[in-house]
Structures are given as structure tokens and as C-alpha cells.
Amino acid sequence: MPSAPPDGEPVPADGSLPPAALAGVGRRGFGVYVHVPFCASRCGYCDFNTYTAAELGPGVSRESYPGWVRAELALAARVLAGAAPPRVDTVFIGGGTPTLLPADDLARILADIDGTWGLAGGAEVTVEANPESVDPGSLRRLRTAGFTRISLGMQSTAPHVLAVLDRRHTPGQAAAAAAEARAAGFRHANLDLIYGTPGETADDFAASLAAATAAGVDHVSAYALTVEDGTALAARIRRGALPAPDDDLAADRYQAADAALAAAGFGWYEISNWAVSPAARCRHNLGYWTGADWWGLGPGAHSHVGGVRWWNVTHPARYAARLAAGRSPGQGREVLTAGQRRTEQVLLGLRLAEGLPLAELTAPDAPVVAARAVTDGLLSAERYRAGRAVLTLRGRLLADLLVRELLAGVT
């Protein structure tokens, strides 16, 4: 989650939501996201809301953090008390590096979520981890506590690429951690890859893909490197120490990823995500992409309930101070209009392998744009004839441009 939140209207001190937002809580699924903002060191490309020990300052610590999450969870329970009690379909503990917290702390946070709303039968429970932050013992404790899925930051197997990204783990550590997670009983495991890093060759990325598919995981995410303002990587590129990422090269890497993953039995279900089966897809992220409700706990965490979206203050000390004062940690919120919700439905739905019905493309020029996209090979002709807009491989490469054209004129 980026460190700079958008503007918005004030969040009520008690965090209350409009009655209309509470009316349908959980009808489209309900998830809980927990942001753990701690990192052992800062990766040069990352602009997420994370803090090393030296950056935290007074007012909060790793040891006290689970208690503040528990306090926000109690506030969330009060806010949603007027709604039909949701059952939690998915939990995702992300960061940062959640596994810098002891496994027992993560287990207590999960138990608190279960005690507040109850986990649905077969709930998906994910934890993110850096490969060097877990071991067989901690993985067994997490699995015993109810975690079902782990997402490991692999990024690359090329030592010089890991060095540019300021990653601490060794080239083989991510695959080894994935094997340890499966041995501990995790049903699902993901490896994250980054492509397009300055200095990465086609062979480097091919080796990373081969290592990921050989690691026994059932899910792979692959993202183009994005240079974010204010990061150490941006500063190195600005002063000429590194070349800027190349868009054409990134497109080549994406096509290489899709081909290698397909050959290994992975199918794409979202532009940057591949899984070996529908059961292996990340259900929590699918909730984001399909308009479900979720409550985000932690500094900088974003939430969405019934068309209301809000975000918390970013610094852990301010987050803790708000909760200590009995106030919502929310910094700002948006009550989405019908037009904004339609826009998000198109923006996110088109990224999925199922696409979306042509009837949902309501912009004045959308029918013409969609027909031209079929002719240009951006949308599947077969699915178009069946009444759906579904991206081709070429369309995935140009998805942002196509979405803008399809949404032109939406109000």
C-alpha cells in the first residue's frame, strides 16, 4: 500500500458508517486485511507504508503492535454491530514483513478476528513473508494457528538483481522457504517475482521463472518494476547510476512469464497472477477485484464497506495514539458514487480472465471502442461474440490504455 493516501472527507471519530453502507455487509463476501508495517531494512524500490526499527520513534513497538490491532478490531466490531454479522471469508496479513512478529502474535491476531466475527468454514488465511524471516518451526506454528496460504517475496534468483532491489535473501532461499511451508502443511503457496529491474537479462528472468515453477508452489505473481518517487531506486536512476526500466523490455518479460508459466501448468486469472487451479487463486485479492467488503486493520490500511472506502493514518505512533484516545484511526474516506463504482467495476473486472459483460460498458463510445479492440486483437473475438469483454495476451499488455478508452465519458 503506497505511503501517500488520497484526499477525502473526514472519518467520524467513532468510525461510524452510513446506514446504506451497513445494509448489505458481507453479501459479496467479507475479508479482513491486517497491515504489519515493520521491515528489517528498506528495499530501494519500495514506497509501501513500512518502517524499520530506527524509523518508528516513540509510541509504538513490535511488542505493543498486536494490542493496537486488537483495539481497532474492537472498534470495527462496534461500527458493524448494526449490520448483519459478517462471516470472514478471507484474512490477509501483509506488510511490510508480517513474519518479523513472532508466530504466536500472528496467531493471536487471527484468533481475535475469529472471536470477533467468526471465520467461515474453509476460510483462506494468508500471511506474507520474506524468505529469511521464516523457518520450519515458525511455519508449523502458523499452520497450526489456522494459516492456510503463504506469499513469499522471491523477486529474482539473480544475485545482481537482488542487490539492485536491496533484497537480503539469497537466490535459493525463497524456493527453500516455499518447500518448508508445504512441508509444514500450508495448502497454498505463492512466489512473487519482479521483472524489468535494471541489469536484468532475459536469461536472468528465465532462470527466475524456472526456479519458481520448480519450487512446488501453486501460485505465482509477476510484476513489472515500478520506479516510485521518493525511493532510493528513483534517486539512483535520477542521478544516472542506473538506467530507467524499459517499457518494451517489460512487455517482452511479461510475455516470457506467461509462456513459461502456461507451460508449467499455471493459468492466468488476473493480469499479474497465475495459479495451477481455481482453488489456488488468491480469494482475498479476488474480493478486492470483484467489489467485496473488507476491513483493513493497521496504519495506512484501506477498507471498503458498502461503497464507502476509507484509509487509516499512516504512522504507527499516530495510529496508536488515535486508538488510545478512543478514536477511529481513519484519516479520510470517500462515499463512492454510482458512477465511481461502475468505473471501478470496469477497471478491475477487465483485468480478470473472465472479463466482464459487454452490457457493463456503459460509456457512450464503449461499443465502438470494444468492437475496434476486437479488430485490433486486444479483446477475444470468441468471447465478444458471447457477450463478454475478455483481454487477449496483447490486450493485457495494453490494458490501461484500453480501460481509459472504454471509460471515456462515464459519469
Secondary structure, 3 states (H helix, E strand, C coil): CECCCCCCECCCCCCCCCHHHHCCCCCCCEEEEEEECECCCCCCCCCECCECHHHHCCCCCCCCHHHHHHHHHHHHHHHHHHCCCCCEEEEEEEECCHHHCCHHHHHHHHHHHHHHHCEEEEEEEEEEECHHHCCHHHHHHHHHHCCCEEEEEEECCCHHHHHHCCCCCCCCHHHHHHHHHHHCCCCEEEEEEEECCCCCCHHHHHHHHHHHHCCCCCEEEEEECCCCCCCHHHHHHHCCCCCCCCHHHHHHHHHHHHHHHHHCCCEEEECCEEECCHHHCCHHHHHHHCCCEEEEECCCCEEEECCEEEEECCCHHHHHHHHHCCCCCEEEEEECCHHHHHHHHHHHHCCECCCEEHHHCCCCCHHHHHHHHHHCCCECHHHHHCCEECECHHHHHCHHHHHHHHHCCCC
